[in-house]
Amino acid sequence: MRVPLIYHDDYSPPFPGEHRFPMEKFRLLRDHLVDSGLTDDAALRRPDLCPPDILALAHQPAYIERFLAGELDREQQRRLGLPWSAALARRTVRAVGGSLLTARLALRHGIACHLAGGTHHAGYDHPAGFCIFNDLAVVSRCLLESGEVQRVLIFDCDVHQGDGTARLLAEVPEAITVSLHCATNYPARKADSDWDIPLPAGMGDADYLRVVDDALNYLLPLYQPDLVLYDAGVDVHRDDALGYLALSDAGLAARERSVLRHCLQRGIPVAGLIGGGYDPDRQALARRHGILHHSAQRVWDELHGDAGR
């Protein structure tokens, strides 16, 4: 099986090239995965826009309307950190649809990976930290309310705490929020995830990988989720502009293989989302994000053979 990969050309709208947020990384990631032979453009799954009623499972309808109309107030615009445009609004809603499609394809096939997603800082009625709508919370609530899953576990390995996700799902016991993050990084005011695992700045490959293994060996048998949403942020990398951990490319690859094997060997479907990554070398950043997608195919083939590819 070829692991389903989800992408849309809306993901990299026109954007100021000097901005700290690397909006072109989604397009560059697609180019990298095609150029490296992992996939071709025709094989990529294109998501629909996420309907407003689905967004409203986790967000205030008035906030959704204000954002889509470009009417955020100055303080909300500051907290977001991105210049509004109609193309950005369309990109944002499309990407949540992409995460929902990724989760549903994972439930169908056992694994699927998005070329975007992981917007874990967004709150009920406000944006934060480059995040407008929280796809992790929206997808979790949608699948739980539809009965497609009975329990979902969010395994968030972005270097920043998944504070928005923790708050949005605090009253949803069927959605377990797990955040492995640098203790001294953004946000300054942390939320309470179901499981917070704060890590010291400068932690490198070996110690980090032990924490990942220990966490999954404990949490997956404990909760036995029907789906894992995996936020594979690469801002844990030693060259990232906004992260304070010290993983190498090899360490990232080992993390991806570990998370995916833990899930697949237990028969738990896993949906991979790319999360944060802020290296000013955008080509290097795209390759770094692509480690998730290459690892997904490699782990699937190891466990199931490559028949049908």
Residue, then its C-alpha position, 0 to 999 in steps of 0.5 A: m500500500r502507498v501511504p495516503l498523503i493529503y495536500h492542496d495547492d491552497y496550502s501556500p498562498p502568496f505571503p510576505g517572503e521575509h515573514r517568520f512563518p514559512m508559508e511556502k514550506f507546504r509547497l516545498l514539502r510537496d515538491h520534495l516528496v515528489d522529487s524524492g520519488l515517494t509520491d507523485d502529484a496525482a496520487l496526493r489526496r485533495p481535501d475539501l474545505c472544512p464546513p463551518d458547522i464542523l469548525a464550530l464543534a471546537h470554535q465560537p461561531a462568531y469568531i469563525e465569522r470574524f476571521l473569515a470576514g477579515e474582521l479580527d480586532r488588533e489584539q487578536q491580529r497581534r496574537l495570530g502573528l499572520p497578515w490576514s488575506a482571503a487566500l489565508a482564510r481559504r488556506t486555513v479552512r482547507a487545512v482543517g479539512g485536510s486534517l479531517l480527511t487524514a484522520r478518516l483515511a487513517l481509520r480506513h487504511g491504518i495510517a495517513c499523513h498530512l502535508a500540513g496541520g497541527t495548529h495546536h495553539a488556537g483557542y475557542d474564540h481567538p487565534a494564537g501563535f500562528c494558529i487560527f483554528n485548532d485542527l486537532a480539537v476539531v477533528s477529535r470532536c467531529l470523529l467522536e460526535s459522529g461515532e467514528v471513534q470512541r476514544v482518540l489520543i493526541f500525541d503532540c511532539d511539537v516543541h511548544q505545548g499544545d495549550g489550545t488543544a488542552r483547553l478545548l478538549a479539557e471537558v472531553p474525556e474521550a479525547i486524551t491530550v498528551s504534550l511533550h514540549c520544551a518546558t521553557n518555551y512558548p507559551a509562557r502560560k501553559a495549560d493542563s493537558d491530560w499528560d504534560i511531559p515538559l522537557p529541559a532545554g538542550m535535550g538531545d536524541a537519546d534522552y528524548l527518544r527514551v521519553v517518547d518510548d516510555a510515554l507510548n509504552y505506558l499510554l497506548p496500553l492504558y487508553q487503547p485509543d481508536l486513533v492517534l493524532y500525531d503532531a510531528g513538529v520538527d521545531v525540536h530540531r537543533d537548527d530550528a529558529l523557535g525551538y530549544l531542544a537539540l534533535s538531529d535529523a537522525g533523531l527526528a527519523a528515529r522519533e517518527r519510526s518509533v511513534l508510528r511503530h508503537c501505534l501500528q504494531r498495536g493495530i492503532p490507526v495513526a494520522g500524522l500532522i506536520g506541526g511546527g518548523y521554523d528554520p530560515d533555510r526553507q528547503a532544509l525545513a521541507r526535507r525535515h518535515g518530509i522525514l515523517h512521510h518517508s518514515a510512514q511509508r518505510v514503517w508500513d512496508e516493514l510491518h506489512g511488506d510492500a505488496g501492492r505498491 
